[in-house]
Amino acid sequence: MSFLKDLKIAVINKDFDKLKKISEMNPEFNSIEEANEMLKYIIEAKRILEEEKSSLSLDMKEIQKLKNFYNSSDKGKINFKI
């Protein structure tokens, strides 16, 4: 497949693995219009990755809060008996 087709599919499907592979490729284009279309999809891919980064950051902060709460409470010490 061409770079542009792969890029379109990865952006539409929000396929982070495919975006990573595409980022390692050298794009080739035949016209200014094709280059502009690639640029639009690259900008959209960047936006998607930034959203994912922000979401993961929020998740990590929530996990850290839960971890701190768990470690600070006596209830966090579970005594399993079999």
DRENTORKOL-3810 file (N, C-alpha, C; in nm, 4 decimals):
REM DRENTORKOL-3810
@n.u->0.0832; n.v->-0.1183; n.w->0.0000; ca.u->0.0000; ca.v->0.0000; ca.w->0.0000; c.u->0.0873; c.v->0.1241; c.w->0.0000
@n.u->0.0272; n.v->0.2312; n.w->-0.0420; ca.u->0.1024; ca.v->0.3559; ca.w->-0.0427; c.u->0.1022; c.v->0.4190; c.w->0.0960
@n.u->0.1928; n.v->0.5115; n.w->0.1147; ca.u->0.2045; ca.v->0.5818; ca.w->0.2416; c.u->0.0725; c.v->0.6488; c.w->0.2777
@n.u->0.0135; n.v->0.7183; n.w->0.1817; ca.u->-0.1100; ca.v->0.7927; ca.w->0.2073; c.u->-0.2245; c.v->0.6985; c.w->0.2451
@n.u->-0.2396; n.v->0.5886; n.w->0.1749; ca.u->-0.3466; ca.v->0.4928; ca.w->0.2079; c.u->-0.3263; c.v->0.4337; c.w->0.3470
@n.u->-0.2026; n.v->0.3962; n.w->0.3777; ca.u->-0.1719; ca.v->0.3430; ca.w->0.5116; c.u->-0.2011; c.v->0.4462; c.w->0.6195
@n.u->-0.1640; n.v->0.5702; n.w->0.5926; ca.u->-0.1864; ca.v->0.6783; ca.w->0.6873; c.u->-0.3357; c.v->0.7005; c.w->0.7107
@n.u->-0.4127; n.v->0.7032; n.w->0.6032; ca.u->-0.5584; ca.v->0.7214; ca.w->0.6147; c.u->-0.6198; c.v->0.6112; c.w->0.7009
@n.u->-0.5836; n.v->0.4883; n.w->0.6723; ca.u->-0.6388; ca.v->0.3736; ca.w->0.7458; c.u->-0.6002; c.v->0.3814; c.w->0.8928
@n.u->-0.4755; n.v->0.4129; n.w->0.9208; ca.u->-0.4289; ca.v->0.4202; ca.w->1.0596; c.u->-0.5002; c.v->0.5310; c.w->1.1361
@n.u->-0.5196; n.v->0.6455; n.w->1.0730; ca.u->-0.5866; ca.v->0.7573; ca.w->1.1396; c.u->-0.7332; c.v->0.7251; c.w->1.1634
@n.u->-0.8005; n.v->0.6737; n.w->1.0631; ca.u->-0.9432; ca.v->0.6430; ca.w->1.0758; c.u->-0.9664; c.v->0.5377; c.w->1.1836
@n.u->-0.8794; n.v->0.4374; n.w->1.1902; ca.u->-0.8944; ca.v->0.3297; ca.w->1.2881; c.u->-0.8265; c.v->0.3591; c.w->1.4217
@n.u->-0.7595; n.v->0.4726; n.w->1.4304; ca.u->-0.6821; ca.v->0.5078; ca.w->1.5501; c.u->-0.5889; c.v->0.3929; c.w->1.5897
@n.u->-0.5184; n.v->0.3430; n.w->1.4902; ca.u->-0.4274; ca.v->0.2299; ca.w->1.5056; c.u->-0.2872; c.v->0.2816; c.w->1.5393
@n.u->-0.2543; n.v->0.2811; n.w->1.6685; ca.u->-0.1289; ca.v->0.3394; ca.w->1.7145; c.u->-0.0075; c.v->0.2606; c.w->1.6657
@n.u->-0.0187; n.v->0.1300; n.w->1.6566; ca.u->0.0938; ca.v->0.0496; ca.w->1.6072; c.u->0.1239; c.v->0.0835; c.w->1.4615
@n.u->0.0183; n.v->0.0949; n.w->1.3829; ca.u->0.0366; ca.v->0.1272; ca.w->1.2415; c.u->0.0909; c.v->0.2696; c.w->1.2256
@n.u->0.0442; n.v->0.3628; n.w->1.3102; ca.u->0.0975; ca.v->0.4993; ca.w->1.3049; c.u->0.2463; c.v->0.5011; c.w->1.3364
@n.u->0.2875; n.v->0.4176; n.w->1.4303; ca.u->0.4301; ca.v->0.4105; ca.w->1.4634; c.u->0.5101; c.v->0.3613; c.w->1.3430
@n.u->0.4612; n.v->0.2556; n.w->1.2779; ca.u->0.5306; ca.v->0.2026; ca.w->1.1604; c.u->0.5368; c.v->0.3070; c.w->1.0494
@n.u->0.4263; n.v->0.3782; n.w->1.0301; ca.u->0.4205; ca.v->0.4798; ca.w->0.9250; c.u->0.5181; c.v->0.5934; c.w->0.9545
@n.u->0.5326; n.v->0.6267; n.w->1.0820; ca.u->0.6231; ca.v->0.7370; ca.w->1.1179; c.u->0.7678; c.v->0.7061; c.w->1.0822
@n.u->0.7994; n.v->0.5803; n.w->1.0653; ca.u->0.9347; ca.v->0.5397; ca.w->1.0298; c.u->0.9555; c.v->0.5321; c.w->0.8786
@n.u->0.8483; n.v->0.5539; n.w->0.8022; ca.u->0.8555; ca.v->0.5464; ca.w->0.6562; c.u->0.8879; c.v->0.6836; c.w->0.5980
@n.u->0.9385; n.v->0.6834; n.w->0.4774; ca.u->0.9618; ca.v->0.8071; ca.w->0.4032; c.u->0.8470; c.v->0.8269; c.w->0.3051
@n.u->0.7689; n.v->0.9320; n.w->0.3249; ca.u->0.6544; ca.v->0.9523; ca.w->0.2345; c.u->0.6987; c.v->0.9945; c.w->0.0951
@n.u->0.6233; n.v->0.9483; n.w->-0.0017; ca.u->0.6452; ca.v->0.9889; ca.w->-0.1404; c.u->0.5131; c.v->1.0405; c.w->-0.1936
@n.u->0.5171; n.v->1.1507; n.w->-0.2653; ca.u->0.3952; ca.v->1.2056; ca.w->-0.3221; c.u->0.4228; c.v->1.2552; c.w->-0.4629
@n.u->0.3153; n.v->1.2611; n.w->-0.5408; ca.u->0.3280; ca.v->1.2961; ca.w->-0.6822; c.u->0.2786; c.v->1.4364; c.w->-0.7137
@n.u->0.2105; n.v->1.4979; n.w->-0.6189; ca.u->0.1566; ca.v->1.6312; ca.w->-0.6448; c.u->0.1464; c.v->1.7098; c.w->-0.5152
@n.u->0.1274; n.v->1.8387; n.w->-0.5298; ca.u->0.1088; ca.v->1.9258; ca.w->-0.4136; c.u->-0.0203; c.v->1.8877; c.w->-0.3418
@n.u->-0.1234; n.v->1.8527; n.w->-0.4162; ca.u->-0.2503; ca.v->1.8137; ca.w->-0.3557; c.u->-0.2343; c.v->1.6897; c.w->-0.2680
@n.u->-0.1585; n.v->1.5936; n.w->-0.3177; ca.u->-0.1335; ca.v->1.4719; ca.w->-0.2404; c.u->-0.0515; c.v->1.5039; c.w->-0.1150
@n.u->0.0469; n.v->1.5923; n.w->-0.1285; ca.u->0.1276; ca.v->1.6326; ca.w->-0.0134; c.u->0.0411; c.v->1.7044; c.w->0.0897
@n.u->-0.0492; n.v->1.7903; n.w->0.0445; ca.u->-0.1394; ca.v->1.8606; ca.w->0.1366; c.u->-0.2337; c.v->1.7636; c.w->0.2066
@n.u->-0.2814; n.v->1.6632; n.w->0.1347; ca.u->-0.3684; ca.v->1.5623; ca.w->0.1958; c.u->-0.2920; c.v->1.4833; c.w->0.3024
@n.u->-0.1680; n.v->1.4470; n.w->0.2705; ca.u->-0.0842; ca.v->1.3785; ca.w->0.3696; c.u->-0.0658; c.v->1.4649; c.w->0.4930
@n.u->-0.0395; n.v->1.5922; n.w->0.4725; ca.u->-0.0187; ca.v->1.6843; ca.w->0.5836; c.u->-0.1424; c.v->1.6899; c.w->0.6734
@n.u->-0.2610; n.v->1.6940; n.w->0.6127; ca.u->-0.3853; ca.v->1.6969; ca.w->0.6908; c.u->-0.3990; c.v->1.5708; c.w->0.7754
@n.u->-0.3675; n.v->1.4563; n.w->0.7174; ca.u->-0.3764; ca.v->1.3308; ca.w->0.7931; c.u->-0.2682; c.v->1.3217; c.w->0.9005
@n.u->-0.1519; n.v->1.3760; n.w->0.8728; ca.u->-0.0451; ca.v->1.3772; ca.w->0.9739; c.u->-0.0857; c.v->1.4653; c.w->1.0915
@n.u->-0.1459; n.v->1.5787; n.w->1.0629; ca.u->-0.1942; ca.v->1.6679; ca.w->1.1694; c.u->-0.3020; c.v->1.5975; c.w->1.2510
@n.u->-0.3921; n.v->1.5258; n.w->1.1847; ca.u->-0.4965; ca.v->1.4511; ca.w->1.2556; c.u->-0.4353; c.v->1.3389; c.w->1.3399
@n.u->-0.3353; n.v->1.2721; n.w->1.2866; ca.u->-0.2670; ca.v->1.1659; ca.w->1.3627; c.u->-0.2019; c.v->1.2245; c.w->1.4866
@n.u->-0.1413; n.v->1.3401; n.w->1.4728; ca.u->-0.0787; ca.v->1.4072; ca.w->1.5879; c.u->-0.1835; c.v->1.4408; c.w->1.6930
@n.u->-0.2993; n.v->1.4896; n.w->1.6495; ca.u->-0.4072; ca.v->1.5232; ca.w->1.7425; c.u->-0.4553; c.v->1.3993; c.w->1.8168
@n.u->-0.4702; n.v->1.2899; n.w->1.7455; ca.u->-0.5138; ca.v->1.1639; ca.w->1.8065; c.u->-0.4118; c.v->1.1174; c.w->1.9107
@n.u->-0.2840; n.v->1.1240; n.w->1.8764; ca.u->-0.1793; ca.v->1.0819; ca.w->1.9694; c.u->-0.1740; c.v->1.1725; c.w->2.0922
@n.u->-0.1946; n.v->1.3024; n.w->2.0743; ca.u->-0.1960; ca.v->1.3946; ca.w->2.1878; c.u->-0.3147; c.v->1.3663; c.w->2.2798
@n.u->-0.4307; n.v->1.3342; n.w->2.2206; ca.u->-0.5476; ca.v->1.2978; ca.w->2.3016; c.u->-0.5204; c.v->1.1723; c.w->2.3829
@n.u->-0.4585; n.v->1.0738; n.w->2.3200; ca.u->-0.4266; ca.v->0.9488; ca.w->2.3890; c.u->-0.3265; c.v->0.9736; c.w->2.5014
@n.u->-0.2286; n.v->1.0573; n.w->2.4750; ca.u->-0.1294; ca.v->1.0915; ca.w->2.5774; c.u->-0.1973; c.v->1.1584; c.w->2.6964
@n.u->-0.2869; n.v->1.2505; n.w->2.6697; ca.u->-0.3593; ca.v->1.3199; ca.w->2.7762; c.u->-0.4452; c.v->1.2226; c.w->2.8570
@n.u->-0.5128; n.v->1.1335; n.w->2.7873; ca.u->-0.5975; ca.v->1.0337; ca.w->2.8531; c.u->-0.5140; c.v->0.9413; c.w->2.9417
@n.u->-0.4009; n.v->0.8965; n.w->2.8901; ca.u->-0.3128; ca.v->0.8093; ca.w->2.9681; c.u->-0.2563; c.v->0.8823; c.w->3.0893
@n.u->-0.2265; n.v->1.0088; n.w->3.0724; ca.u->-0.1752; ca.v->1.0872; ca.w->3.1838; c.u->-0.2793; c.v->1.0969; c.w->3.2949
@n.u->-0.4039; n.v->1.1215; n.w->3.2584; ca.u->-0.5117; ca.v->1.1272; ca.w->3.3578; c.u->-0.5295; c.v->0.9921; c.w->3.4271
@n.u->-0.5236; n.v->0.8852; n.w->3.3491; ca.u->-0.5356; ca.v->0.7509; ca.w->3.4062; c.u->-0.4221; c.v->0.7228; c.w->3.5045
@n.u->-0.3006; n.v->0.7636; n.w->3.4689; ca.u->-0.1859; ca.v->0.7417; ca.w->3.5562; c.u->-0.2003; c.v->0.8202; c.w->3.6872
@n.u->-0.2516; n.v->0.9421; n.w->3.6778; ca.u->-0.2733; ca.v->1.0227; ca.w->3.7984; c.u->-0.3771; c.v->0.9572; c.w->3.8882
@n.u->-0.4825; n.v->0.9038; n.w->3.8278; ca.u->-0.5870; ca.v->0.8358; ca.w->3.9052; c.u->-0.5316; c.v->0.7104; c.w->3.9726
@n.u->-0.4506; n.v->0.6356; n.w->3.9011; ca.u->-0.3880; ca.v->0.5162; ca.w->3.9583; c.u->-0.2970; c.v->0.5547; c.w->4.0747
@n.u->-0.2222; n.v->0.6640; n.w->4.0577; ca.u->-0.1336; ca.v->0.7097; ca.w->4.1649; c.u->-0.2137; c.v->0.7499; c.w->4.2882
@n.u->-0.3268; n.v->0.8177; n.w->4.2682; ca.u->-0.4130; ca.v->0.8546; ca.w->4.3807; c.u->-0.4646; c.v->0.7303; c.w->4.4523
@n.u->-0.5098; n.v->0.6329; n.w->4.3748; ca.u->-0.5595; ca.v->0.5087; ca.w->4.4344; c.u->-0.4488; c.v->0.4347; c.w->4.5081
@n.u->-0.3312; n.v->0.4340; n.w->4.4506; ca.u->-0.2173; ca.v->0.3683; ca.w->4.5143; c.u->-0.1832; c.v->0.4375; c.w->4.6463
@n.u->-0.1807; n.v->0.5702; n.w->4.6450; ca.u->-0.1525; ca.v->0.6450; ca.w->4.7674; c.u->-0.2589; c.v->0.6194; c.w->4.8738
@n.u->-0.3858; n.v->0.6166; n.w->4.8331; ca.u->-0.4943; ca.v->0.5900; ca.w->4.9265; c.u->-0.4815; c.v->0.4494; c.w->4.9841
@n.u->-0.4549; n.v->0.3543; n.w->4.8978; ca.u->-0.4407; ca.v->0.2155; ca.w->4.9391; c.u->-0.3266; c.v->0.2012; c.w->5.0397
@n.u->-0.2150; n.v->0.2663; n.w->5.0112; ca.u->-0.0979; ca.v->0.2563; ca.w->5.0987; c.u->-0.1165; c.v->0.3306; c.w->5.2306
@n.u->-0.2037; n.v->0.4314; n.w->5.2336; ca.u->-0.2196; ca.v->0.5106; ca.w->5.3550; c.u->-0.3273; c.v->0.4567; c.w->5.4488
@n.u->-0.4105; n.v->0.3663; n.w->5.4012; ca.u->-0.5185; ca.v->0.3155; ca.w->5.4862; c.u->-0.4820; c.v->0.1802; c.w->5.5460
@n.u->-0.5341; n.v->0.1566; n.w->5.6660; ca.u->-0.5129; ca.v->0.0270; ca.w->5.7302; c.u->-0.5891; c.v->-0.0815; c.w->5.6566
@n.u->-0.6955; n.v->-0.0422; n.w->5.5898; ca.u->-0.7738; ca.v->-0.1396; ca.w->5.5152; c.u->-0.6966; c.v->-0.1932; c.w->5.3964
@n.u->-0.5917; n.v->-0.1218; n.w->5.3582; ca.u->-0.5100; ca.v->-0.1656; ca.w->5.2471; c.u->-0.4284; c.v->-0.2886; c.w->5.2793
@n.u->-0.4186; n.v->-0.3196; n.w->5.4060; ca.u->-0.3418; ca.v->-0.4365; ca.w->5.4470; c.u->-0.4366; c.v->-0.5549; c.w->5.4566
@n.u->-0.4296; n.v->-0.6360; n.w->5.3580; ca.u->-0.5206; ca.v->-0.7510; ca.w->5.3498; c.u->-0.4487; c.v->-0.8734; c.w->5.3999
@n.u->-0.5165; n.v->-0.9472; n.w->5.4857; ca.u->-0.4630; ca.v->-1.0689; ca.w->5.5416; c.u->-0.5409; c.v->-1.1859; c.w->5.4805
@n.u->-0.4792; n.v->-1.2492; n.w->5.3839; ca.u->-0.5454; ca.v->-1.3628; ca.w->5.3212; c.u->-0.5235; c.v->-1.4888; c.w->5.4011
@n.u->-0.6326; n.v->-1.5602; n.w->5.4265; ca.u->-0.6224; ca.v->-1.6887; ca.w->5.4966; c.u->-0.6826; c.v->-1.7962; c.w->5.4057
@n.u->-0.6103; n.v->-1.9024; n.w->5.3950; ca.u->-0.6576; ca.v->-2.0115; ca.w->5.3105; c.u->-0.6999; c.v->-2.1272; c.w->5.3971
END
